[in-house]
């Protein structure tokens, strides 16, 4: 039997994002998640894993979250990329 929830690391691999991005999206509610200690557990069905890909609505929500993070932390991300 497969587990119903996955970690932010597993979600990051599936979504093609960093673990930090997934954590931040979960923290602000862009990705539905359950807080467990200092981390989050994300329901597989909330990522569209069973269908093999994200729904259009889920992609738009993720894009909004990523855009928000980039807007807020873009300069820091650029500097990290240059390091």
Residue, then its C-alpha position, 0 to 999 in steps of 0.5 A: x500500500x502506498x503512503x498517502x503523504x509525501x515529504x517536501x523533498x519528494x514533492x520538490x522532485x515531482x514538481x521540479x522545484x527546490x525543497x525550500x520552494x515547496x516548503x515556502x509554498x506549503x507555509x503560505x498555503x499555496x500547496x495544501x500541507x499538514x505541518x508535522x514538527x518543523x516540516x510539512x507532509x503533503x497529500x499525494x492527491x493534492x499534487x495530482x500524482x495519481x493522474x500523473x500531472x498537475x491540473x491546470x488550476x494547480x499549476x496556476x496556483x504553483x506559478x502564483x506562489x513561485x512568482x511571489x517568491x521570485x518577486x520577494x527573493x529574486x535578488x537573493x536567488x540571483x546572488x546565490x546562482x552566481x556563487 
